[in-house]
C-alpha cells in the first residue's frame, strides 16, 4: 500500500529546529517498515490544528483523493486534528475510501472496528478537554464567590482564553513533550537546556538562554492528561 506521512508542529520555532519533527518522522518510517507500507512522501507542516484550512493537510487530502496514495500515516492522532468535528468530516469524506494509520494509538481505519476505535478515542479526548474547562470555570466561580483571588500567572503549559478560562497552551504543551522526550532518552537537564538554547527557543519572558533549572521546570509542568487525572482524583 502506498502511503503518505504527515508530521506537524504548531510553531515556526519548532519547525526550524526539527526537534519534534524528527521524532515524528522516525516513528512513521519505523511503522511503515514494520507493516511493509510504501512511504512515498512525508508532508511537513507548521500550523495549529484548530482547523483543516492548512496547506499541508490539504495537500495530503488531494494526493489521497487523486489516488496517488491509499493511506495516511501520523505519529499521533492530534498531529492530524484536535477537533472531533473535523475528524468526523475526514472520516465521512476521506477515510472510508482510504486508510488512516496512527502510530501511537495503533489505529488502522481499514476496518469498521478501527473507525469505531478512532471515534471513541477522539470523543473521549474532547470530553476530557471540555470537562477540564468546565471544572476550572466552576472552581474559579467558587473562589470568586468566597472573595478569593482568582488572578495570577498561569502555570507553564496553560493560558487564559477570551472567556477568562484556563486552557492548554498548544505550543507550551508541545515543548513539555519535547523536553520529556529528551528525558526519556536519558539526557540530563543541563544537556536539555543547551539543546533548547541552541535551538533558539525563548521563555515567556523572552529569555533565549535556558538553564538547568528551567529545563527541569518544563519537564515538571502539568500536561492536559495529568491535570484531568488529578482533578478526577480530587473530586
Residue pairs with C-beta under 8 A, 6 or more apart in sequence:
1 37
1 38
1 70
1 71
1 99
2 37
2 38
2 40
2 68
2 69
2 70
2 71
3 32
3 37
3 38
3 39
3 40
3 69
3 70
3 71
3 72
3 73
3 99
3 101
4 39
4 40
4 41
4 42
4 43
4 60
4 63
4 64
4 69
4 71
4 72
4 73
5 25
5 28
5 29
5 32
5 39
5 41
5 42
5 43
5 72
5 73
5 74
6 42
6 43
6 45
6 56
6 57
6 60
6 72
6 73
6 74
6 79
6 80
7 21
7 24
7 25
7 28
7 42
7 43
7 44
7 45
7 74
7 75
7 79
8 24
8 44
8 45
8 46
8 47
8 49
8 56
8 79
8 80
9 15
9 20
9 21
9 45
9 46
9 174
10 46
10 47
10 48
10 49
10 170
10 171
10 174
11 46
11 171
11 174
12 46
13 199
13 200
13 201
13 202
14 20
14 21
14 46
14 171
14 174
14 175
14 178
15 21
15 44
15 46
16 199
16 200
17 199
17 200
17 201
19 178
19 195
19 199
20 174
20 177
20 178
21 44
23 75
23 181
24 74
24 75
24 76
24 79
25 42
27 75
27 103
27 104
28 39
28 42
28 73
28 74
28 75
28 103
29 39
30 103
31 37
31 73
31 101
31 103
32 38
32 39
32 73
35 101
37 71
37 73
37 101
39 73
40 68
40 69
41 63
41 69
43 56
43 57
43 59
43 60
44 56
45 54
45 55
45 56
45 57
47 54
47 55
47 56
48 170
49 78
49 79
49 80
49 81
49 82
49 83
49 170
50 82
50 83
51 83
51 86
52 58
52 81
52 86
52 89
52 90
57 80
60 72
61 94
63 69
64 70
64 71
64 72
64 94
64 98
65 94
69 98
70 98
70 99
71 98
71 99
71 100
71 101
72 80
72 95
72 98
72 99
72 100
72 101
73 101
73 102
73 103
74 80
74 100
74 101
74 102
74 103
75 102
75 103
75 104
76 102
76 103
76 104
76 105
77 102
77 104
77 105
77 107
77 118
77 121
77 122
77 125
78 125
80 87
80 90
80 100
80 102
81 87
81 90
82 125
83 126
84 122
84 123
84 125
84 126
87 118
87 119
87 122
88 119
90 100
91 109
91 115
91 118
91 119
95 109
95 115
96 115
99 108
99 109
99 110
100 107
100 108
100 109
100 118
101 107
101 108
101 109
102 118
105 117
105 118
105 121
107 114
107 117
107 118
107 121
108 114
109 115
109 118
128 224
128 225
128 228
129 168
129 224
131 228
132 224
132 227
132 228
132 231
133 165
133 167
135 231
136 165
136 166
137 165
140 150
140 164
140 165
143 149
143 150
144 150
154 160
154 166
154 169
155 221
155 222
156 172
156 176
156 204
156 217
156 218
156 221
157 168
157 169
157 172
157 173
157 176
157 221
157 222
157 223
157 224
158 166
158 167
158 168
158 169
158 172
158 222
159 166
159 167
159 168
159 169
159 172
160 166
160 167
161 167
168 224
172 221
173 223
173 224
175 201
175 218
176 218
176 219
176 221
176 223
177 223
179 192
179 196
179 215
179 218
179 219
180 219
182 191
182 192
182 195
183 192
183 219
187 195
188 212
189 212
189 213
189 215
189 216
189 219
190 212
190 215
192 210
192 215
192 219
193 210
193 211
193 212
193 214
193 215
194 210
196 210
196 215
197 208
197 209
197 210
200 208
201 208
201 210
202 208
203 210
203 214
222 230
